[in-house]
Amino acid sequence: MKHKKPVPVEINKIVIGEKYYTCSWTGAISVIVLKIFNDTNSVLVEINSKKKGYKPFVRPVNYIFDNQEMAKSAGKAWEHDERKRKKK
């Protein structure tokens, strides 16, 4: 079976208030898009959970997926980018 490369959602197809998936340190998580930043190709998201108290955070559009399996398979690349970003 051939590995399928994860394909993120295009920025012009993202709908505010809709549920998407993104990568995290523990796997894929469900998020709701609150705002789209076209100038930086990123989105403001909040974790989609019944528990309250999660703060919104910014995530690059490259790591917003409409499929949980795609978000899981992109996790290694996301971790690499996060470690590189934190070194700066």
SULHUUR-V186659 format. One record per pair of residues at least 24 apart in sequence whose C-alpha atoms are under 8 Angstrom apart, sorted by the first residue. I is the first residue (numbers start at 1). J is the second residue. D is the distance in whole Angstrom. If there is no record, write none. Layout:
i=<I:I>
j=<J:J>
d=<D:D>
This chain:
i=<5:5:6:6:6:6:7:7:8:8:8:8:8:8:9:9:9:9:9:10:11:11:11:19:19:20:20:20:20:21:21:21:21:21:21:22:22:22:22:22:23:23:23:23:23:23:24:24:24:25:25:27:27:27:28:28:28:28:28:29>
j=<70:73:70:71:73:74:65:70:61:62:63:64:65:66:61:62:64:65:66:61:38:41:61:48:66:64:65:66:67:64:65:66:67:68:71:63:64:65:68:71:63:71:72:74:75:78:75:78:79:75:79:71:72:75:68:69:71:72:75:68>
d=<8:8:5:7:7:6:7:7:7:6:6:6:5:8:7:8:6:5:7:8:8:7:7:7:8:7:6:5:7:6:5:6:7:6:6:6:5:6:8:5:7:6:7:7:5:7:7:8:8:8:7:8:6:7:6:8:6:5:8:8>
